């Protein structure tokens, strides 16, 4: 099996070994030490500000998105959402369900986001912005530095979903001035699905989370912050994933995060060059994340290609949903277990279509 999918991804051998171990009991000093070390290493890798809080949620990325929105914002806020696809739409759905006041900047699937759009929202009383650093459904990477500057200038609380970008693109919380950054286990970290992590600034936590009356038991961040101080979570965590995380983070710290990002960026560039050189497929022209490549099919046979690769070759690329399903599929580059030789094999298979 070869996974060119944006989570789960091909896991490292040591992660697979760790995943196969018996999970230990977790209300122990040993587990507390491990979780505290994970929180510190994640904060360092994210370049989080001093005194940032790290939330460990047993739940998918969507759980962390919803938890972050409901802990940071209330009906008194006025939020901008960048909606360039399925995951921008997910932020909209969360705000609708929780009766939050928002405007949505909606993009067509192949429309490049322009920061000039933001001039329409200058000094208009907005207090929050929700953005997917990479819109995973299309692969578009947004110009985060310019967006961050807009938020700083207008005193806007910036929440970044970096779930797909983390460890594929540079994600540096402090320079971006982000109030919260969301990541998940099954993407660049290469762990099993089931956990998400939220880094929160001290200012966002004290000024928002502690003051807001969050109508949730499981997702109330104040409980998580209280427990992480003793190396625990308020509810049972996915213990096996924490074990995998500890192993992965130690390796990242040892080898250097930039080595990981360089591998992914090199793999993405190699695939894109080979695809345009040797096949008739088209790559959209908007700015792309290193994490994946959207592939446009002029023959409208995207779903057919996805199924043939899976059933005949045990190779998995990622279908798209909704209006793009017939003509777009995605090839992810998130795993260090994927090599240029693997890419060459995929390119040869795609030449048949």
C-alpha positions in Angstrom: 0.0 0.0 0.0 1.2 3.5 -0.9 -0.7 6.5 0.6 -0.5 9.8 -1.2 -3.3 11.0 1.0 -3.4 14.0 3.4 -3.9 11.9 6.5 -3.5 9.2 7.5 -0.1 9.3 5.8 2.6 6.6 5.5 3.9 6.2 9.0 7.6 5.8 10.0 8.6 2.3 11.2 9.2 3.4 14.7 5.8 5.0 14.9 4.2 1.7 13.7 6.1 -0.2 16.4 5.0 2.3 19.0 1.4 2.1 17.8 1.4 -1.7 18.3 2.4 -1.6 22.0 0.0 -2.1 24.9 -1.2 1.3 26.1 -0.1 2.0 29.6 -2.2 3.4 32.5 -1.9 7.2 32.2 -2.6 8.7 35.7 1.0 8.2 36.7 4.0 10.5 37.2 5.7 8.8 34.2 2.9 9.7 31.8 2.7 13.2 33.2 6.3 13.8 32.5 5.9 12.5 29.0 2.9 14.7 28.3 4.7 17.8 29.7 7.7 17.1 27.5 5.3 16.8 24.5 3.7 20.2 25.3 7.1 21.9 25.6 8.4 20.4 22.3 5.3 21.2 20.4 5.5 24.8 21.6 9.1 25.1 20.6 8.4 23.6 17.1 5.5 26.0 16.6 7.6 28.9 17.8 4.8 29.7 20.3 5.2 32.7 22.5 6.3 32.5 26.1 3.7 31.1 28.5 1.6 29.7 25.6 -0.9 27.1 26.6 -1.1 23.7 24.8 -4.4 21.9 24.6 -4.4 18.1 24.0 -7.8 17.0 22.6 -8.8 13.4 21.9 -10.7 14.3 18.7 -10.3 15.0 15.0 -9.2 18.4 13.6 -12.8 19.4 13.3 -13.2 18.9 17.1 -10.3 21.2 17.7 -11.7 23.8 15.2 -15.0 23.9 17.0 -13.5 23.9 20.4 -11.2 26.8 19.6 -14.0 28.9 18.1 -16.3 28.3 21.0 -13.7 29.0 23.6 -12.3 32.2 22.0 -15.4 33.8 20.6 -18.9 34.8 21.7 -22.0 36.4 20.1 -20.4 39.8 20.8 -17.6 39.1 18.4 -17.5 39.9 14.7 -15.5 37.4 12.7 -14.0 37.2 9.2 -13.8 33.7 7.6 -11.7 32.9 4.6 -13.7 30.3 2.8 -11.9 28.7 -0.1 -13.2 25.2 0.1 -14.5 22.4 2.4 -12.5 23.5 5.5 -13.2 27.1 5.2 -16.9 26.1 4.9 -16.4 24.1 8.1 -15.5 27.2 10.0 -18.7 28.8 8.6 -20.8 25.8 9.8 -19.3 26.0 13.3 -20.1 29.7 13.5 -23.7 29.2 12.2 -24.3 26.4 14.7 -23.1 28.5 17.6 -24.9 31.7 16.5 -21.7 33.7 16.0 -21.6 36.9 14.0 -19.4 36.4 10.9 -18.9 37.4 7.3 -17.4 34.9 4.8 -15.0 35.8 2.0 -16.0 33.0 -0.4 -13.7 31.9 -3.2 -14.3 29.8 -6.2 -12.3 26.6 -6.2 -9.6 27.9 -8.6 -9.7 31.6 -7.4 -6.5 33.0 -5.9 -7.0 34.8 -2.7 -5.9 38.4 -2.9 -5.1 40.5 0.2 -6.7 43.4 -1.6 -10.0 41.9 -0.6 -9.2 42.7 3.0 -9.2 46.5 2.4 -13.0 46.2 2.5 -12.8 45.1 6.1 -10.4 47.7 7.5 -11.5 49.4 10.7 -14.9 47.8 10.5 -15.1 46.5 14.1 -14.1 42.9 13.3 -12.6 41.1 16.3 -11.7 37.7 14.9 -10.5 35.9 11.8 -10.7 32.1 11.1 -8.4 30.8 8.4 -7.1 27.5 7.1 -3.4 28.2 6.4 -3.8 25.6 3.6 -7.3 24.9 2.3 -6.8 21.1 2.1 -9.6 20.6 -0.4 -7.8 22.6 -3.0 -4.2 22.9 -1.8 -4.2 26.7 -1.9 -1.8 28.3 0.6 -2.9 31.7 1.8 -0.4 34.6 2.2 -0.2 34.4 6.0 2.3 37.2 6.6 0.0 39.7 4.9 -3.1 38.4 6.6 -1.3 38.4 9.9 -0.3 42.1 9.4 -3.9 43.0 8.6 -5.0 41.3 11.8 -2.3 43.1 13.9 -3.2 46.5 12.4 -6.9 46.0 13.1 -6.5 44.3 16.5 -8.1 41.1 15.3 -7.8 37.7 17.1 -6.3 35.4 14.5 -7.0 31.7 14.6 -5.0 29.5 12.2 -6.0 26.0 11.2 -2.5 24.7 10.4 -3.6 21.1 10.4 -2.4 20.4 6.9 0.5 22.9 6.8 2.2 21.9 10.0 5.6 20.3 9.3 5.0 20.8 5.5 5.2 24.6 5.4 6.8 27.0 7.9 4.3 27.6 10.8 5.6 30.1 13.2 3.1 31.3 15.7 5.0 34.2 17.3 5.9 36.1 14.1 2.3 35.7 12.8 0.9 37.0 16.0 -1.7 34.2 16.0 -3.9 33.8 19.1 -4.4 30.1 18.4 -2.9 27.5 16.1 -4.6 24.1 15.5 -2.8 20.9 14.4 -3.7 17.2 14.3 -2.0 13.9 14.7 -2.5 12.2 11.3 -1.1 14.9 9.0 2.6 16.0 9.0 3.2 14.4 12.4 2.5 11.0 10.8 0.7 9.5 13.7 -2.5 7.6 13.9 -5.7 9.7 13.6 -7.5 10.7 16.8 -5.8 13.6 18.5 -5.6 17.3 17.9 -3.6 20.1 19.6 -4.2 23.8 20.0 -1.5 26.3 21.0 -3.0 29.4 22.7 -1.3 32.6 23.6 -1.4 33.7 27.2 -3.3 36.8 26.1 -6.0 34.9 24.3 -6.4 32.5 27.1 -6.6 35.1 29.9 -8.6 37.6 27.8 -11.0 35.3 26.2 -11.1 31.6 27.3 -11.2 32.5 31.0 -13.9 35.1 30.6 -16.2 33.2 28.2 -18.9 31.0 29.4 -18.3 27.9 27.3 -21.4 25.8 26.9 -19.5 22.5 26.8 -18.1 20.0 29.3 -15.6 18.2 27.2 -14.3 21.1 25.2 -13.8 23.7 27.9 -10.2 24.9 27.6 -9.8 26.1 31.1 -10.0 22.5 32.3 -7.3 21.4 29.9 -5.0 24.3 30.9 -5.5 23.5 34.5 -4.7 19.8 34.0 -1.7 20.3 31.6 0.0 22.1 34.5 0.4 18.6 36.1 1.0 16.8 32.8 -2.5 15.4 32.4 -5.8 15.9 30.5 -9.2 16.2 32.2 -10.5 13.2 30.3 -9.0 10.0 29.0 -6.5 10.8 26.2 -5.6 8.6 23.2 -2.7 7.1 25.2 -1.1 5.3 22.2 -1.0 8.5 20.2 0.7 10.4 23.0 3.3 7.6 23.0 3.7 8.0 19.3 3.8 11.8 19.6 6.6 11.7 22.2 8.7 9.4 20.0 8.1 11.6 16.9 8.8 14.9 18.6 12.1 13.7 20.0 13.1 12.6 16.5 12.1 16.0 15.1 14.1 17.9 17.7 17.1 15.7 17.1 17.1 15.9 13.3 15.7 19.4 13.0 12.3 20.6 11.9 13.7 22.2 8.7 14.9 18.8 7.5 11.3 17.6 7.6 10.0 20.6 5.8 12.8 20.5 3.2 12.0 16.8 2.4 8.3 17.6 1.9 9.0 20.7 -0.2 11.5 18.8 -2.4 9.0 16.0 -2.9 6.2 18.4 -3.8 8.4 20.2 -6.3 9.6 16.9 -7.8 6.1 15.6 -8.3 4.8 18.8 -9.8 7.7 19.0 -12.3 7.3 15.3 -13.3 3.5 15.6 -13.6 3.7 18.5 -16.0 6.6 17.0 -17.9 5.3 13.5 -18.5 1.5 13.7 -18.3 -1.4 15.8 -19.7 -2.7 16.7 -16.3 -2.9 20.3 -15.2 -1.9 21.9 -11.9 -3.9 25.0 -10.8 -2.0 28.3 -10.8 -2.9 29.6 -7.4 -0.2 29.4 -4.6 0.2 25.9 -3.3 1.2 24.5 0.0 4.0 21.9 0.1 1.5 19.4 1.7 -0.4 18.4 -1.5 -0.9 19.0 -5.2 -4.4 19.4 -6.7 -4.5 17.6 -10.1 -7.0 18.8 -12.7 -8.4 16.3 -15.2 -9.6 17.7 -18.4 -11.4 14.4 -19.2 -13.5 14.8 -16.0 -12.3 11.3 -15.0 -10.9 12.1 -11.5 -13.1 9.6 -9.6 -12.3 6.9 -12.1 -8.5 7.4 -11.7 -8.8 7.4 -7.9 -10.6 4.0 -8.0 -8.3 2.4 -10.6 -5.2 3.4 -8.7 -6.7 1.9 -5.5 -8.1 -1.3 -6.9 -5.5 -2.2 -9.4 -2.3 -0.9 -7.8 -3.0 -0.4 -4.1 -2.0 3.3 -4.5 -4.2 5.8 -2.8 -4.6 9.4 -4.0 -7.3 11.6 -2.6 -10.7 12.3 -4.2 -12.5 15.7 -4.0 -16.1 16.2 -3.0 -18.9 18.4 -4.2 -18.6 20.3 -7.5 -15.0 19.5 -8.0 -15.3 15.7 -7.6 -15.4 14.9 -11.3 -12.3 16.9 -12.4 -10.0 17.2 -9.4 -8.0 14.8 -7.2 -5.2 15.5 -4.8 -1.8 14.0 -4.3 -0.3 14.6 -0.8 3.4 14.9 0.0 3.2 14.9 3.8 5.2 11.7 4.6 8.9 11.3 4.8 8.3 7.7 4.0 7.4 8.6 0.4 10.5 8.8 -1.9 11.2 10.2 -5.4 11.1 6.5 -6.6 7.5 6.3 -5.2 6.6 9.5 -7.1 8.1 8.0 -10.3 5.9 5.0 -10.0 2.8 7.1 -9.5 3.7 9.3 -12.5 4.1 6.2 -14.7 0.6 5.1 -13.6 -0.9 8.5 -14.3 0.6 8.5 -17.8 -2.1 6.0 -18.8 -4.9 8.5 -18.2 
